[in-house]
Amino acid sequence: MQKYLYLIIISFSLTSCYTYQVKKQPDPVTNNKQESKKTAESVGNTSTQIQNTAAQSPIPINIQETLAPNKNVKIDVDGKSYKIIVDRWESDSLVAHAVYNPKKILKFHKNQINSEKIAEKRFSQPIADIITVTVYAGIGVLIWALVH
């Protein structure tokens, strides 16, 4: 019983509250609905029509702005995923190092990087809450076991 309890405690201590999450891009469909409401309110306004046309076109993602220096990200390059820390940009090439191996320098051309699968490392509140509740429950069970 104690072996399993120690194993559970160790596994929860190694769990991280940080996850790699892809930034959600603004949905052009909802932007079009909002712009059409504005167009209905001001029928003769040409600036609203220009904004409506601009909202219909897809928003390009600038990879160099997204992958700024010192960011911890997970990228997809030619079907393989890498967890990296961005060092710098050298013209069109990204220079970075692996998260768990700082001596390993990686270089990628910006056309190799899949811009739809760039995930930033962020704090995950639901995972933190699950870990907290589980630890409190474990402490409660431990106190109950010691008392009986």
N, C-alpha and C positions, 0 to 999 in steps of 0.2 A: 504494500500500500504506500509506504513512504517513497519507494523508488518512483512510482507513478506520479506522486505529488511533486517530487523534485523535478521530474521530467517536464511536467506541466508548467511549473514555475520558471524553469530555464527557457522553455519554448516561448512563453509570453515575454520574458525579458529580452529575447532576441527579435521580437516582432517590432516593426517600425510603423509609426503613424504617418510616415511620408509615402506618397504614391506618385507615380508619373501620370499626369492627366493632360489630355489634349485640350487646348483652348478651343472653346466653341466660337465659331465664326458667326457674325450676325446673319440671320436668315433673310435672304432677299425676298422671300414670299411675304413675310410679315412687314418688311419695309415697304413693299409695293402696296399692301393694304392700307398702311398708315399714310402713304403718299396719295393714294386715291381719295381718302377722306379729306386731305388738305385740298386736293384739286376740286372736289365737289364744293368746298366752302368758298374758294376763290376761283371762279371759272375763268376769268380773263387774265389771270396772272401768269406771265410767261416764265418767271423764275421758278414757280412750282412745277411747271411742265419740264423744265430742264432738270430739276432735282429728281423728278419721277423717272426720267430717262436714265439718269446716272444710277439710280437705285436698282434698275432692272439688270444692269450689267454686273457680272460676277466681280467680287472684290478680290484683286490679286494679293497674294501674301508675299511680303518682302522678307525673304529668308535671312538676309543680313541684319535686319532690325530684330527679327524674332530670336535669332541666335546671337545675342550680345555677349561680350566677354564676361567670364566668371559665372555664367549660367549653367546649372546642372540640368541637363536635358537627356531625353531618350529619343534618338533619331532612327529612321529607317533608310538604309542605303543599299540599293540593289537587292532588296529582299531580306537583308540581314539587319537586325537591330543592334544599336550600340548605346550604352549609357556613358555619356561623356561630360566633361566640363570644358566649355568653350574657352580657348586661349585668345585667339585673334583671327582676323580675316586678312589674307594676303591676296589682294585683288579679288579673284573669283573663287579662291580656295579657302576652306575652313580648316584652321589648325586647332586641334583639340587634343586632350589626353583622356585616357580611360579613367573612370571614376575610381576603381579599385587598384589601378596600376598607373600612378602618375608618371612613371618613366616611359611608358608606351605612348609615343606621339602618333596621332592619327591625322591624315590629311584627306579631305573630301572636296570634290568640286561641287559647286552649288547646284548643278544640274543633276548630280547623282542623288541628292537628298530629296526624299519624298516630303513635300511641304505639308501634306495633309496629316502626316503621322508624327509631327514634332510634339513631344509631350514634355511639359515642364514638371520638375519635382515640386510638389506642393503638400502642405499639411492636410490630412484627411480627418476631419472632425468625427465622422461616424466610426471610423476604425479606432480612434482614441477613446470614444465613449464605450465601445464594445470591450476594449482592453481594460478600461477602468472598472466597469461593472463586473467583469470576470475576475479581476484581481480582488475586488471587495468581496465577491461571493466566495472566492478561495480562502480569503482571510477569515470569513465567517465560519466556513466549514472547518478550518484549522482550529479556531477557538472552540467550536462546538466539540471537536474530537478531543481536544485537551481537557475540556471540562468533564466529559463523560469518560 
